[in-house]
Amino acid sequence: MTSRVIPVAPFTLTVFGATGDLARRKLIPALFHRDLDGQIPDDATIIGVSRRALSDDQFRAFARQALSDHIPASELEGPEVERFLARLSYVAADADADGGWPELAQRVEAFPEHIPVYYLATAPHLFGPICERLGKYGLSRNGRVVIEKPIGKDLKSAVALNEQVGRIFPEDRVYRIDHYLGKETVQNLMALRFANALFEPLWNNAHIDHVQITVAEALGVEERAGYYDTAGAMRDMVQNHILQLLCLVAMEPPASLDADAVRDEKLKVLRALKPIDDQNMAAVTVRGQYRAGASAGGAVAGYLDELGSSTSSTETFVAVKAEVENWRWAGVPFYLRTGKRLASRVSEIVVGFKPVPHSVFDANVGPIESNRLVIRLQPDEGVKLWLMIKDPGPGGIRLTHVPLDMSFAKAFKVRNPDAYERLILDVVRGNQTLFMRRDEVEAAWKWVDPILQAWRSAKEPPRPYTAGTWGPSAAIALIERDGRTWLEDGA
């Protein structure tokens, strides 16, 4: 079986924050894998930029170490490593000063036929100043800019940042990246819905009982404690990743997979979310903060210990009962959950279907459980469809609940590309389908801001939970009050 790969035009990719953690862990390995697979043109070039004074060779040594740390040694044995490193060069420049910018402009302008791409893998407060200097030095002409989350800390700051970036780059050349949308399974959600007659006729409140979206991490905040304490789980995960997943589950079929057609439908979902504020916050949200416990077979510290503080009201866990107030989803709850130091690392979407209306079987066949579709994003990407079947053997009918299980790694026997591999080249191709539009970001903040304000007004501390568990007991009560239960690990 062969796949059709859309060719990529020659490009010059400039990575700001090129010596930072994101570049080291994700961007450099992703670019190498695309080069290894022959998807980067021979004359494409990559320029690293940060404040640190490095030579080209020193930056290449940094990149070599990043590859060694994050890519299997078996993939680093051929000549492709040296070919990739030869693409790299480096310029020291500061977002808040003009030093280094003339040299950067000279490097970029040496490739006038290339598509210029600027990846801002920096602290968010530098996005605006970098864009302004890209404009000042004439580098924004025909250029495309990629910005990472968080895009603002609330609606007001998100609007200000979007306007600052928009003064230099038009909307069709701004790529707001959410790496969750680049995951293979997330895109397979659209394939399951819109390429199969089996699901779309059932994808509504007549047949679906509820939806669960869980993004759980076993790790704590660790070296990100300083940033995390200014953000919390709502800003860090719900406002972007989880709401984007909800949109893909709940959106109407777009007229095509054109970028704006898809994003128009996602925007409608965000605008249809039932507001959560002071009046209903306590009934439909839970916030928590982990205490010392056990994870991965060893003792781990609590959030305050990792933060080095005796007090903090920042949540490391959030559970929300959300509702989409439209014709398709009226009455169907969407249970959203995310947290640090939970029992395991797992991200998945569970679509729970309604029970059969009447059982024709005798009582002794066993309970008839509802069908459910489980879409696993990580760690082992795949899809499970849980069905009731007859338990094999004589002696009458006994029913059992079993999954049709498709692991992508087993089914296709290929390496599953990292999300950044796909998304970076989508920027070069000019495909914005998997990137957030400005009005999407602002609509998400319009829903999230009143929740944050309600929490501040309530002045209640986050509920404690022990590291290595599934969060506060109140999160269990949130869903069990409705006669449902959280489903973990593809169950």
ZAVOKE-250634 format. One record per residue (C-alpha): x, y, z. Coordinates in steps of 0.05 Angstrom, whole numbers. Each point is the difference from the previous one (the first is absolute). Layout:
# residues N
+--------+--------+--------+
!      x !      y !      z !
+--------+--------+--------+
!      X !      Y !      Z !
...
+--------+--------+--------+
END
This chain:
# residues 491
+--------+--------+--------+
!      x !      y !      z !
+--------+--------+--------+
!      0 !      0 !      0 !
!     28 !     68 !    -19 !
!    -21 !     69 !     23 !
!     -2 !     62 !    -42 !
!     47 !     53 !     29 !
!    -13 !     72 !    -20 !
!     67 !     30 !    -23 !
!     30 !     57 !     39 !
!     29 !     62 !    -32 !
!     70 !     24 !     20 !
!     -4 !     39 !     65 !
!     41 !     38 !     51 !
!    -23 !    -17 !     71 !
!     23 !     48 !     54 !
!    -10 !    -27 !     70 !
!      0 !     52 !     55 !
!     16 !    -31 !     67 !
!     42 !    -51 !    -36 !
!     40 !    -20 !     62 !
!    -61 !     -9 !     43 !
!    -36 !    -62 !     24 !
!    -53 !     -3 !    -54 !
!     52 !      4 !    -56 !
!     43 !    -52 !     33 !
!    -54 !    -50 !     17 !
!    -49 !      9 !    -58 !
!     19 !     46 !    -58 !
!     70 !    -25 !    -16 !
!    -19 !    -74 !      4 !
!    -63 !     13 !    -41 !
!     39 !     36 !    -55 !
!     52 !    -55 !     -2 !
!    -54 !    -54 !     -8 !
!    -31 !     38 !    -58 !
!     69 !      6 !    -31 !
!     13 !    -74 !     12 !
!    -65 !    -17 !    -37 !
!     20 !     44 !    -59 !
!    -53 !     53 !     10 !
!     45 !     60 !      8 !
!     27 !     29 !    -66 !
!     74 !     -3 !    -12 !
!     10 !     75 !      3 !
!    -44 !     13 !     61 !
!     37 !     34 !     57 !
!    -12 !      8 !     75 !
!     24 !     60 !     40 !
!      2 !     -3 !     76 !
!     -8 !     65 !     39 !
!      7 !     15 !     74 !
!     36 !     49 !     45 !
!     56 !    -49 !     15 !
!     66 !     13 !    -37 !
!     15 !    -63 !    -41 !
!     36 !    -15 !    -65 !
!    -33 !    -41 !    -55 !
!     42 !    -60 !     22 !
!    -20 !      8 !     72 !
!    -73 !      2 !    -19 !
!     10 !    -62 !    -43 !
!     32 !    -35 !     61 !
!    -61 !     20 !     41 !
!    -46 !    -29 !    -53 !
!     41 !    -64 !     -5 !
!     -9 !    -10 !     75 !
!    -74 !     13 !     -6 !
!     -5 !    -55 !    -52 !
!     40 !    -47 !     43 !
!    -45 !     13 !     60 !
!    -67 !     -7 !    -36 !
!      9 !    -46 !    -60 !
!     18 !    -74 !      1 !
!     73 !    -13 !    -15 !
!    -19 !    -46 !    -57 !
!    -27 !     60 !    -38 !
!     64 !     40 !      8 !
!     49 !    -48 !    -33 !
!     -5 !     25 !    -72 !
!     25 !     60 !    -39 !
!    -68 !     34 !     10 !
!     24 !     29 !     67 !
!     56 !     40 !    -32 !
!    -46 !     21 !    -57 !
!    -50 !     27 !     50 !
!     52 !     36 !     43 !
!     29 !     33 !    -61 !
!    -67 !     36 !     -9 !
!      7 !     34 !     67 !
!     30 !     69 !     14 !
!     -7 !     47 !     58 !
!     -8 !     74 !     16 !
!      1 !     31 !     69 !
!    -55 !     53 !      5 !
!    -43 !     30 !     55 !
!    -75 !     13 !     -8 !
!      6 !     64 !     40 !
!     61 !     29 !    -35 !
!     26 !      9 !    -71 !
!     65 !    -38 !      8 !
!      5 !    -60 !    -47 !
!    -61 !     19 !    -42 !
!     38 !     28 !    -59 !
!     39 !    -65 !     -4 !
!    -64 !    -40 !      4 !
!    -31 !     41 !    -55 !
!     62 !    -13 !    -43 !
!     -5 !    -75 !     13 !
!    -74 !     -4 !    -18 !
!      6 !     45 !    -61 !
!     55 !    -44 !    -28 !
!    -56 !    -48 !    -21 !
!    -50 !     46 !    -36 !
!    -36 !    -58 !    -34 !
!    -13 !    -36 !     65 !
!    -64 !      3 !     42 !
!     20 !     36 !     64 !
!    -29 !    -32 !     64 !
!     11 !     28 !     70 !
!    -13 !    -46 !     58 !
!     -6 !     36 !     67 !
!     21 !    -53 !     51 !
!      9 !     53 !     53 !
!    -35 !     28 !     61 !
!    -68 !     29 !    -21 !
!     18 !     72 !     20 !
!     52 !     -1 !    -56 !
!    -49 !    -16 !    -56 !
!    -19 !     72 !    -12 !
!     70 !     30 !      3 !
!     28 !    -54 !    -47 !
!    -55 !     13 !    -51 !
!     12 !     75 !      4 !
!     74 !    -10 !    -15 !
!    -16 !    -48 !    -56 !
!    -41 !     56 !    -30 !
!     53 !     53 !     15 !
!     54 !    -38 !    -36 !
!    -43 !    -18 !    -60 !
!     -3 !    -74 !     18 !
!    -76 !     -5 !      4 !
!    -11 !      7 !    -75 !
!    -32 !    -65 !    -23 !
!     22 !    -31 !     65 !
!    -41 !    -47 !     44 !
!      3 !      3 !     76 !
!    -13 !    -58 !     48 !
!    -19 !     16 !     72 !
!     -7 !    -49 !     57 !
!    -49 !      1 !     57 !
!    -16 !     33 !     46 !
!    -31 !     53 !    -44 !
!    -16 !     48 !     56 !
!    -20 !    -13 !     72 !
!    -71 !     24 !    -10 !
!    -44 !     30 !    -54 !
!     28 !     71 !      7 !
!     73 !    -22 !     -6 !
!    -16 !    -48 !    -57 !
!    -33 !     56 !    -40 !
!     59 !     45 !     13 !
!     50 !    -53 !    -23 !
!    -41 !    -17 !    -62 !
!     -3 !     74 !    -19 !
!     75 !      9 !     12 !
!     17 !    -60 !    -44 !
!    -54 !     20 !    -50 !
!     31 !     68 !    -12 !
!     60 !    -36 !    -32 !
!    -29 !    -65 !    -28 !
!    -69 !     -7 !    -32 !
!    -44 !    -54 !     29 !
!     12 !    -48 !    -59 !
!     74 !     -1 !     18 !
!     -8 !    -10 !     76 !
!      4 !    -72 !     24 !
!    -22 !    -10 !     72 !
!     25 !    -69 !     15 !
!    -34 !    -52 !     45 !
!     40 !    -63 !     -5 !
!    -59 !    -42 !     22 !
!    -33 !     14 !    -67 !
!     60 !    -30 !    -35 !
!     -7 !    -67 !     34 !
!    -18 !    -57 !    -47 !
!    -60 !    -22 !     42 !
!    -30 !     69 !      3 !
!     -1 !      3 !    -76 !
!    -27 !    -71 !     -1 !
!    -59 !     26 !     39 !
!    -21 !     40 !    -62 !
!     13 !    -61 !    -43 !
!    -43 !    -44 !     45 !
!    -57 !     50 !     -2 !
!      0 !     23 !    -71 !
!     28 !    -59 !    -40 !
!    -44 !    -55 !     31 !
!    -76 !     -6 !     -7 !
!      1 !    -39 !     66 !
!     10 !     59 !     47 !
!    -26 !     66 !    -26 !
!    -74 !    -20 !      0 !
!      8 !    -18 !     74 !
!     41 !     62 !     19 !
!    -54 !     38 !     37 !
!    -41 !      3 !     63 !
!    -48 !    -54 !    -23 !
!     55 !    -52 !      5 !
!     57 !     28 !     41 !
!     -8 !      2 !     76 !
!     62 !     40 !     18 !
!     72 !     15 !    -19 !
!     62 !     -2 !     44 !
!     66 !     35 !    -17 !
!     59 !    -16 !     45 !
!     70 !     28 !     -5 !
!     38 !    -29 !     60 !
!     73 !      6 !     17 !
!     39 !    -41 !     49 !
!     55 !     52 !      7 !
!     -4 !     61 !     44 !
!     17 !     71 !    -19 !
!     75 !     -9 !     16 !
!     43 !     52 !    -36 !
!    -63 !     35 !    -27 !
!    -24 !     18 !     70 !
!     14 !     75 !     -8 !
!    -41 !      5 !    -65 !
!    -53 !    -49 !     23 !
!    -17 !     39 !     63 !
!    -19 !     59 !    -44 !
!    -43 !    -43 !    -45 !
!    -31 !    -62 !     32 !
!    -34 !    -58 !    -34 !
!    -58 !     41 !    -28 !
!     45 !     47 !    -39 !
!     53 !    -51 !    -15 !
!    -44 !    -56 !    -27 !
!    -75 !     13 !     -1 !
!     -1 !     67 !    -37 !
!     40 !    -29 !    -59 !
!     12 !    -75 !     -5 !
!    -64 !    -26 !     31 !
!    -47 !     50 !    -31 !
!     30 !    -14 !    -68 !
!    -13 !    -74 !     10 !
!    -72 !     15 !     21 !
!     -9 !     41 !    -63 !
!     22 !    -57 !    -45 !
!    -48 !    -48 !     35 !
!    -59 !     48 !     -1 !
!      7 !     40 !    -64 !
!    -48 !     -6 !    -59 !
!     28 !    -32 !    -63 !
!     37 !     54 !    -38 !
!    -14 !     11 !    -74 !
!     72 !    -21 !    -14 !
!     67 !     -7 !     37 !
!     18 !     70 !    -21 !
!     33 !     34 !     60 !
!    -53 !     53 !     10 !
!    -58 !    -49 !    -12 !
!     26 !    -43 !     58 !
!     15 !     59 !     45 !
!    -68 !     31 !    -13 !
!    -33 !    -62 !     28 !
!     46 !     -3 !     60 !
!    -16 !     73 !     15 !
!    -75 !    -16 !      0 !
!     12 !    -52 !     55 !
!     39 !     48 !     43 !
!    -55 !     52 !     -6 !
!    -52 !    -52 !     18 !
!     32 !    -21 !     66 !
!    -46 !     12 !     58 !
!     29 !     55 !     44 !
!     30 !    -18 !     67 !
!      3 !     57 !     52 !
!    -14 !     15 !     73 !
!    -70 !    -29 !     -5 !
!     19 !    -71 !    -21 !
!     75 !     -5 !      9 !
!     -4 !    -42 !     64 !
!    -46 !    -51 !    -31 !
!     39 !    -12 !    -65 !
!     74 !     11 !     16 !
!     52 !    -29 !     46 !
!     70 !     26 !     10 !
!     55 !    -37 !     38 !
!     73 !      3 !     20 !
!     44 !    -61 !     12 !
!     33 !    -17 !     65 !
!     58 !    -47 !     13 !
!    -12 !    -72 !    -21 !
!     27 !    -56 !    -43 !
!     12 !     -3 !    -75 !
!     38 !    -49 !    -44 !
!     17 !    -42 !     61 !
!     31 !     55 !     41 !
!    -17 !     57 !     47 !
!    -13 !     68 !    -32 !
!     -6 !     69 !     29 !
!    -63 !     42 !      2 !
!    -12 !     61 !    -43 !
!     18 !     50 !     54 !
!     65 !    -36 !     14 !
!     18 !      2 !    -75 !
!    -19 !     73 !     -2 !
!     40 !     16 !     63 !
!    -58 !     36 !     32 !
!    -45 !    -10 !     60 !
!    -63 !     22 !    -36 !
!    -28 !      5 !    -71 !
!    -71 !      2 !    -27 !
!     22 !    -26 !    -68 !
!    -38 !    -62 !    -23 !
!     38 !    -61 !    -27 !
!    -65 !    -37 !    -15 !
!    -65 !     21 !    -33 !
!    -64 !    -37 !    -14 !
!    -57 !     34 !    -36 !
!    -69 !    -21 !    -23 !
!     -9 !     39 !    -64 !
!    -62 !      3 !    -45 !
!     -7 !     20 !    -73 !
!    -65 !     35 !     -8 !
!    -21 !    -16 !    -71 !
!    -47 !    -47 !    -36 !
!     49 !    -58 !     -8 !
!     27 !     -2 !     72 !
!    -57 !     26 !     44 !
!      0 !    -41 !     64 !
!     67 !    -35 !    -12 !
!     51 !     16 !     53 !
!     74 !      7 !    -18 !
!     42 !    -19 !     60 !
!     69 !     32 !     -4 !
!     58 !    -20 !     45 !
!     74 !     16 !      4 !
!     53 !      0 !     54 !
!     71 !     -9 !     22 !
!     25 !    -59 !     42 !
!    -59 !    -44 !    -17 !
!      1 !    -76 !      1 !
!     27 !     -7 !    -71 !
!     17 !     39 !    -63 !
!    -58 !     -5 !    -48 !
!    -38 !     44 !    -48 !
!    -64 !    -27 !    -29 !
!    -70 !     16 !    -23 !
!    -57 !    -47 !     20 !
!    -65 !      5 !    -37 !
!    -53 !    -38 !     40 !
!    -61 !    -22 !    -38 !
!    -69 !     -9 !     30 !
!    -22 !    -69 !     23 !
!    -43 !    -44 !    -42 !
!    -73 !     18 !     10 !
!    -23 !    -70 !     18 !
!     36 !    -65 !     15 !
!    -26 !    -63 !    -33 !
!     46 !    -44 !     42 !
!    -13 !    -36 !     65 !
!     25 !     31 !     64 !
!     54 !    -54 !      9 !
!     39 !     20 !    -63 !
!     35 !     55 !     40 !
!     -5 !     76 !     -3 !
!     -5 !     33 !    -67 !
!     50 !     57 !     -1 !
!     -5 !     59 !    -47 !
!     44 !      6 !    -61 !
!     56 !     50 !      2 !
!     52 !     26 !    -46 !
!     68 !     14 !     32 !
!     49 !     43 !    -39 !
!     69 !     -4 !     32 !
!     48 !     58 !    -13 !
!     57 !    -22 !     44 !
!     40 !    -38 !     20 !
!    -19 !    -56 !    -50 !
!    -42 !     33 !    -54 !
!    -59 !    -40 !    -24 !
!    -75 !    -11 !     -1 !
!    -44 !    -49 !     38 !
!    -73 !    -14 !    -13 !
!    -32 !    -36 !     59 !
!    -56 !    -49 !    -20 !
!    -43 !    -53 !     33 !
!     11 !    -70 !    -28 !
!    -15 !    -72 !     20 !
!     51 !    -32 !     45 !
!     26 !    -61 !    -39 !
!    -21 !    -69 !     24 !
!    -61 !    -44 !     11 !
!    -53 !      6 !     53 !
!    -42 !     56 !    -26 !
!     12 !     73 !    -14 !
!     46 !     40 !     46 !
!     19 !     70 !    -21 !
!     66 !     35 !      9 !
!     26 !     70 !    -14 !
!     62 !     -1 !    -45 !
!     37 !     51 !    -43 !
!     16 !      0 !    -73 !
!     70 !     27 !     11 !
!     44 !     34 !    -51 !
!     68 !     24 !     22 !
!     30 !     44 !    -55 !
!     70 !    -26 !     14 !
!    -22 !    -72 !     -8 !
!    -48 !     12 !    -58 !
!     46 !     40 !    -44 !
!     69 !    -24 !     24 !
!     30 !     69 !    -10 !
!     28 !     51 !     47 !
!    -54 !     47 !     23 !
!     23 !     71 !    -18 !
!      3 !     51 !     55 !
!    -52 !     55 !     -7 !
!     53 !     54 !    -11 !
!     26 !    -37 !    -62 !
!    -67 !      9 !    -34 !
!    -15 !     69 !     25 !
!     66 !     33 !    -19 !
!     -6 !    -24 !    -72 !
!    -73 !     20 !     -2 !
!     24 !     71 !     13 !
!     47 !     -5 !    -60 !
!    -57 !    -28 !    -42 !
!    -45 !     57 !     22 !
!    -52 !    -47 !     29 !
!    -33 !     32 !     61 !
!    -52 !    -55 !     13 !
!     34 !    -25 !     64 !
!     16 !     69 !     27 !
!    -44 !     46 !     42 !
!    -30 !     62 !    -31 !
!     -3 !     65 !     40 !
!    -75 !     -2 !     12 !
!      6 !    -72 !     26 !
!     51 !     20 !     52 !
!    -42 !     59 !     23 !
!    -64 !    -40 !      2 !
!     34 !    -52 !     45 !
!     22 !     55 !     47 !
!    -70 !     29 !      2 !
!    -24 !    -67 !     28 !
!     59 !    -11 !     47 !
!      6 !     71 !     30 !
!    -66 !     -3 !     39 !
!     20 !    -67 !     31 !
!     66 !     29 !     23 !
!    -36 !     61 !     27 !
!    -50 !    -44 !     37 !
!     56 !    -39 !     33 !
!     34 !     65 !     22 !
!    -66 !     26 !     28 !
!    -13 !    -63 !     39 !
!     68 !      4 !     33 !
!      0 !    -75 !     12 !
!     67 !    -35 !     -3 !
!      9 !    -58 !    -49 !
!    -21 !    -67 !     29 !
!     61 !    -42 !     20 !
!     13 !    -68 !    -32 !
!     55 !    -50 !     10 !
!     51 !     -6 !    -56 !
!     -9 !    -64 !    -38 !
!    -77 !      0 !      4 !
!    -53 !     24 !    -49 !
!    -11 !     66 !     34 !
!    -46 !     27 !     55 !
!    -60 !    -42 !     21 !
!    -44 !     58 !    -20 !
!     18 !    -14 !    -73 !
!    -28 !    -70 !      8 !
!    -63 !     29 !     32 !
!     -7 !     49 !    -58 !
!    -13 !    -55 !    -50 !
!    -31 !    -52 !     46 !
!    -55 !     48 !     19 !
!    -24 !    -10 !    -72 !
!      3 !    -76 !      6 !
!     64 !     -6 !    -40 !
!     73 !    -15 !     16 !
!     68 !     21 !    -25 !
!     31 !    -52 !    -47 !
!     75 !     -9 !      4 !
!     52 !    -33 !    -45 !
!    -46 !    -17 !    -57 !
!    -50 !    -37 !     43 !
+--------+--------+--------+
END
